[in-house]
């Protein structure tokens, strides 16, 4: 593509590079100048304009953006019409945004002329929400650049939206002497709201003493009632794999996949499985409606996105979240100034 000033009589067929006042009008950049436009420029005293001219093999900005967007749009996503070298991609359904970050980085590394910006991975989105935008910087790019970008970033999983799966969840809350029913009631309400936001339903709750046998019995009852997701929150937080809630899970034949996560609030989360059904031992911060690490795990499970211990261990960057007021010992008070 050639770019620069051009005498107005010779500008026919080129693209106007900048918005330009022409008489009483204001011509927008990107206007394809006609022979009549050139005469109008001369009649209004404009002898020269800055234009862009496509070379053989160049692809116009809209066509290039549309071609690229078509190759990176996966399930649950859709590309809108190209305008001024930009194509916006939107979610087709509610769910969790998924992106192949490596593919996006490869694509953006091909040429400064082609850009792709997305939401952060695993963002919760609603149908119609913008999830990404493709923007061609100049008015045209060589066809080989478009081909290279497609090769670097194409794939039906580069950008997609995983829809919510209608999970049927069961909740177990354990109690000790002095546990307040109002706290348990609030916890149920908060967790029910979390599930509803993810397309799921809290179908049953069991409250029992903070003892392994009682928790095992509660798990079996919830399984018999058709739950496919188990949430457990103890009167005391899980601090070891041999603690009450992990032991109850292994006692019914389940397994603890991972204990702890580098997200705060949310450090004391347990991820487990029982007959291919996920089990979450929730940290105390899950009693609060504020964002915490348990939300990130629950959202992925609700969208049927696999979650492993390795996934949890990779959440540390960005894992420092605003503290919750329900925390017994806020982070700020847990620090100590070194002695002189």
WOBELDA-V625903 format. One record per backbone hydrogen bond with DSSP energy under -1.0 kcal/mol. NH is the residue of the N-H (numbers start at 1). CO is the residue of the C=O. Records with the same first field share a line. If there is no record, write none. Layout:
NH=CO ; CO
This chain:
2=53
4=51
6=49
8=47
10=7
11=8
13=33
14=11
15=52
16=31
17=50
20=27
22=25
25=22
27=20
30=16
31=28
33=14
38=34
39=35
40=36
41=37
42=38
43=39
44=40
45=42
46=41
49=6
51=4
52=15
53=2
58=55
59=141
61=139
64=60
65=61
66=62
67=63
68=64
69=65
70=66
74=159
77=74
78=90
80=88
83=86
86=83
87=134
89=132
90=78
91=129
92=76
95=125
96=162
97=123
98=160
100=158
101=99
104=100
105=101
106=102
107=103
108=104
109=105
110=107
114=111
115=135
117=133
119=131
122=97
123=120
125=95
128=91
129=126
131=89
132=89
133=117
134=87
135=115
136=85
137=113
141=59
143=57
146=142
147=143
148=144
149=145
150=146
151=147
152=148
153=149
154=150
155=71
158=155
159=72
160=98
161=75
162=96
165=302
167=165
169=201
170=229
171=204
172=231
173=206
174=233
175=208
179=176
184=180
185=181
186=182
187=183
188=184
189=185
190=186
191=187
192=188
193=189
194=190
195=191
196=192
197=193
199=196
200=195
201=167
203=169
204=169
206=171
208=173
210=175
211=209
215=211
216=212
217=213
218=214
219=215
220=216
221=217
222=218
223=219
224=220
225=221
226=223
227=222
228=168
229=168
230=278
231=170
232=280
233=172
243=240
247=243
248=244
249=245
250=246
251=247
252=248
253=250
254=249
255=273
257=271
258=271
260=269
261=267
263=261
264=319
270=281
271=258
272=279
273=255
274=277
277=274
279=272
280=230
281=270
282=232
286=283
287=284
288=285
293=265
295=292
297=293
298=294
299=295
300=296
301=297
302=298
303=299
304=301
305=300
312=308
313=309
315=312
319=316
321=264 ; 319
327=324
334=331
